[in-house]
């Protein structure tokens, strides 16, 4: 079999590896839900984005078969997801810094409700 025939044949992933990835995705979902029960301040967003990015990479590598494709495609995909996570994280940090300017009385201990007539 020459090199061209090898790249033309489809890669069939084993059921064992697909089930392992599925279990890892379920555990990642459980971690995401579990992290929300703890108040970690601004780190909650970063942890959630990190878990979601890891899950997306698992899906791309195993279910989209990027693991067995040319390495260049996998590198581009992983770096694009890392850049997306960084971009969203920086945008969220900027929003949290300027929230006091956007929302009047943001951070007040109690909001004063108007009196009902």
C-alpha positions as protocol buffer text, in pm:
chain_id: "A"
residue {
  index: 1
  type: UNK
  ca { x: 0 y: 0 z: 0 }
}
residue {
  index: 2
  type: UNK
  ca { x: 150 y: 332 z: -100 }
}
residue {
  index: 3
  type: UNK
  ca { x: 120 y: 660 z: 91 }
}
residue {
  index: 4
  type: UNK
  ca { x: -165 y: 795 z: -126 }
}
residue {
  index: 5
  type: UNK
  ca { x: -381 y: 488 z: -58 }
}
residue {
  index: 6
  type: UNK
  ca { x: -324 y: 518 z: 317 }
}
residue {
  index: 7
  type: UNK
  ca { x: -450 y: 877 z: 324 }
}
residue {
  index: 8
  type: UNK
  ca { x: -751 y: 792 z: 106 }
}
residue {
  index: 9
  type: UNK
  ca { x: -883 y: 519 z: 335 }
}
residue {
  index: 10
  type: UNK
  ca { x: -1108 y: 644 z: 616 }
}
residue {
  index: 11
  type: UNK
  ca { x: -996 y: 605 z: 975 }
}
residue {
  index: 12
  type: UNK
  ca { x: -1241 y: 414 z: 1189 }
}
residue {
  index: 13
  type: UNK
  ca { x: -1205 y: 487 z: 1558 }
}
residue {
  index: 14
  type: UNK
  ca { x: -1251 y: 204 z: 1802 }
}
residue {
  index: 15
  type: UNK
  ca { x: -1561 y: 189 z: 2017 }
}
residue {
  index: 16
  type: UNK
  ca { x: -1339 y: 179 z: 2325 }
}
residue {
  index: 17
  type: UNK
  ca { x: -1172 y: 512 z: 2241 }
}
residue {
  index: 18
  type: UNK
  ca { x: -1502 y: 678 z: 2151 }
}
residue {
  index: 19
  type: UNK
  ca { x: -1660 y: 562 z: 2477 }
}
residue {
  index: 20
  type: UNK
  ca { x: -1355 y: 687 z: 2668 }
}
residue {
  index: 21
  type: UNK
  ca { x: -1391 y: 1030 z: 2510 }
}
residue {
  index: 22
  type: UNK
  ca { x: -1765 y: 1028 z: 2579 }
}
residue {
  index: 23
  type: UNK
  ca { x: -1700 y: 950 z: 2947 }
}
residue {
  index: 24
  type: UNK
  ca { x: -1442 y: 1231 z: 2959 }
}
residue {
  index: 25
  type: UNK
  ca { x: -1702 y: 1470 z: 2812 }
}
residue {
  index: 26
  type: UNK
  ca { x: -1961 y: 1363 z: 3071 }
}
residue {
  index: 27
  type: UNK
  ca { x: -1704 y: 1413 z: 3350 }
}
residue {
  index: 28
  type: UNK
  ca { x: -1620 y: 1757 z: 3205 }
}
residue {
  index: 29
  type: UNK
  ca { x: -1988 y: 1849 z: 3209 }
}
residue {
  index: 30
  type: UNK
  ca { x: -2011 y: 1735 z: 3570 }
}
residue {
  index: 31
  type: UNK
  ca { x: -1705 y: 1944 z: 3657 }
}
residue {
  index: 32
  type: UNK
  ca { x: -1859 y: 2247 z: 3491 }
}
residue {
  index: 33
  type: UNK
  ca { x: -2178 y: 2206 z: 3693 }
}
residue {
  index: 34
  type: UNK
  ca { x: -1980 y: 2133 z: 4011 }
}
residue {
  index: 35
  type: UNK
  ca { x: -1763 y: 2443 z: 3977 }
}
residue {
  index: 36
  type: UNK
  ca { x: -2071 y: 2665 z: 3975 }
}
residue {
  index: 37
  type: UNK
  ca { x: -2150 y: 2562 z: 4333 }
}
residue {
  index: 38
  type: UNK
  ca { x: -1828 y: 2732 z: 4452 }
}
residue {
  index: 39
  type: UNK
  ca { x: -1783 y: 3107 z: 4450 }
}
residue {
  index: 40
  type: UNK
  ca { x: -1439 y: 3159 z: 4303 }
}
residue {
  index: 41
  type: UNK
  ca { x: -1504 y: 3513 z: 4185 }
}
residue {
  index: 42
  type: UNK
  ca { x: -1363 y: 3590 z: 3841 }
}
residue {
  index: 43
  type: UNK
  ca { x: -1201 y: 3246 z: 3822 }
}
residue {
  index: 44
  type: UNK
  ca { x: -1541 y: 3080 z: 3766 }
}
residue {
  index: 45
  type: UNK
  ca { x: -1548 y: 3215 z: 3412 }
}
residue {
  index: 46
  type: UNK
  ca { x: -1190 y: 3109 z: 3340 }
}
residue {
  index: 47
  type: UNK
  ca { x: -1245 y: 2759 z: 3477 }
}
residue {
  index: 48
  type: UNK
  ca { x: -1567 y: 2719 z: 3277 }
}
residue {
  index: 49
  type: UNK
  ca { x: -1394 y: 2839 z: 2959 }
}
residue {
  index: 50
  type: UNK
  ca { x: -1102 y: 2605 z: 3022 }
}
residue {
  index: 51
  type: UNK
  ca { x: -1326 y: 2302 z: 3067 }
}
residue {
  index: 52
  type: UNK
  ca { x: -1533 y: 2393 z: 2760 }
}
residue {
  index: 53
  type: UNK
  ca { x: -1218 y: 2439 z: 2553 }
}
residue {
  index: 54
  type: UNK
  ca { x: -1087 y: 2102 z: 2665 }
}
residue {
  index: 55
  type: UNK
  ca { x: -1416 y: 1938 z: 2570 }
}
residue {
  index: 56
  type: UNK
  ca { x: -1416 y: 2105 z: 2229 }
}
residue {
  index: 57
  type: UNK
  ca { x: -1061 y: 1984 z: 2166 }
}
residue {
  index: 58
  type: UNK
  ca { x: -1161 y: 1628 z: 2259 }
}
residue {
  index: 59
  type: UNK
  ca { x: -1457 y: 1640 z: 2021 }
}
residue {
  index: 60
  type: UNK
  ca { x: -1243 y: 1776 z: 1738 }
}
residue {
  index: 61
  type: UNK
  ca { x: -957 y: 1534 z: 1787 }
}
residue {
  index: 62
  type: UNK
  ca { x: -1158 y: 1215 z: 1824 }
}
residue {
  index: 63
  type: UNK
  ca { x: -1508 y: 1263 z: 1680 }
}
residue {
  index: 64
  type: UNK
  ca { x: -1391 y: 1481 z: 1389 }
}
residue {
  index: 65
  type: UNK
  ca { x: -1085 y: 1255 z: 1344 }
}
residue {
  index: 66
  type: UNK
  ca { x: -829 y: 1537 z: 1356 }
}
residue {
  index: 67
  type: UNK
  ca { x: -607 y: 1311 z: 1564 }
}
residue {
  index: 68
  type: UNK
  ca { x: -546 y: 1093 z: 1260 }
}
residue {
  index: 69
  type: UNK
  ca { x: -540 y: 1374 z: 1004 }
}
residue {
  index: 70
  type: UNK
  ca { x: -237 y: 1574 z: 901 }
}
residue {
  index: 71
  type: UNK
  ca { x: -78 y: 1734 z: 1210 }
}
residue {
  index: 72
  type: UNK
  ca { x: -99 y: 2081 z: 1057 }
}
residue {
  index: 73
  type: UNK
  ca { x: -483 y: 2072 z: 1066 }
}
residue {
  index: 74
  type: UNK
  ca { x: -486 y: 1971 z: 1432 }
}
residue {
  index: 75
  type: UNK
  ca { x: -240 y: 2248 z: 1523 }
}
residue {
  index: 76
  type: UNK
  ca { x: -448 y: 2509 z: 1347 }
}
residue {
  index: 77
  type: UNK
  ca { x: -764 y: 2386 z: 1520 }
}
residue {
  index: 78
  type: UNK
  ca { x: -608 y: 2378 z: 1869 }
}
residue {
  index: 79
  type: UNK
  ca { x: -448 y: 2720 z: 1830 }
}
residue {
  index: 80
  type: UNK
  ca { x: -772 y: 2870 z: 1699 }
}
residue {
  index: 81
  type: UNK
  ca { x: -961 y: 2742 z: 2002 }
}
residue {
  index: 82
  type: UNK
  ca { x: -691 y: 2874 z: 2236 }
}
residue {
  index: 83
  type: UNK
  ca { x: -711 y: 3214 z: 2065 }
}
residue {
  index: 84
  type: UNK
  ca { x: -1092 y: 3210 z: 2089 }
}
residue {
  index: 85
  type: UNK
  ca { x: -1074 y: 3132 z: 2461 }
}
residue {
  index: 86
  type: UNK
  ca { x: -822 y: 3410 z: 2514 }
}
residue {
  index: 87
  type: UNK
  ca { x: -1033 y: 3656 z: 2314 }
}
residue {
  index: 88
  type: UNK
  ca { x: -1353 y: 3575 z: 2507 }
}
residue {
  index: 89
  type: UNK
  ca { x: -1169 y: 3586 z: 2838 }
}
residue {
  index: 90
  type: UNK
  ca { x: -1017 y: 3926 z: 2767 }
}
residue {
  index: 91
  type: UNK
  ca { x: -1353 y: 4059 z: 2650 }
}
residue {
  index: 92
  type: UNK
  ca { x: -1515 y: 3938 z: 2973 }
}
residue {
  index: 93
  type: UNK
  ca { x: -1241 y: 4096 z: 3181 }
}
residue {
  index: 94
  type: UNK
  ca { x: -1293 y: 4427 z: 3001 }
}
residue {
  index: 95
  type: UNK
  ca { x: -1668 y: 4407 z: 3057 }
}
residue {
  index: 96
  type: UNK
  ca { x: -1624 y: 4343 z: 3429 }
}
residue {
  index: 97
  type: UNK
  ca { x: -1387 y: 4640 z: 3459 }
}
residue {
  index: 98
  type: UNK
  ca { x: -1630 y: 4882 z: 3294 }
}
residue {
  index: 99
  type: UNK
  ca { x: -1953 y: 4748 z: 3440 }
}
residue {
  index: 100
  type: UNK
  ca { x: -1972 y: 5026 z: 3698 }
}
residue {
  index: 101
  type: UNK
  ca { x: -1970 y: 5282 z: 3417 }
}
residue {
  index: 102
  type: UNK
  ca { x: -2236 y: 5101 z: 3213 }
}
residue {
  index: 103
  type: UNK
  ca { x: -2485 y: 5025 z: 3492 }
}
residue {
  index: 104
  type: UNK
  ca { x: -2585 y: 5309 z: 3727 }
}
residue {
  index: 105
  type: UNK
  ca { x: -2550 y: 5220 z: 4097 }
}
residue {
  index: 106
  type: UNK
  ca { x: -2370 y: 4894 z: 4013 }
}
residue {
  index: 107
  type: UNK
  ca { x: -2228 y: 4738 z: 4324 }
}
residue {
  index: 108
  type: UNK
  ca { x: -2455 y: 4920 z: 4568 }
}
residue {
  index: 109
  type: UNK
  ca { x: -2529 y: 4713 z: 4877 }
}
residue {
  index: 110
  type: UNK
  ca { x: -2904 y: 4738 z: 4835 }
}
residue {
  index: 111
  type: UNK
  ca { x: -3111 y: 4857 z: 4548 }
}
residue {
  index: 112
  type: UNK
  ca { x: -3380 y: 5101 z: 4641 }
}
residue {
  index: 113
  type: UNK
  ca { x: -3716 y: 4998 z: 4501 }
}
residue {
  index: 114
  type: UNK
  ca { x: -3963 y: 5274 z: 4414 }
}
residue {
  index: 115
  type: UNK
  ca { x: -4249 y: 5308 z: 4657 }
}
residue {
  index: 116
  type: UNK
  ca { x: -4583 y: 5179 z: 4546 }
}
residue {
  index: 117
  type: UNK
  ca { x: -4871 y: 5432 z: 4566 }
}
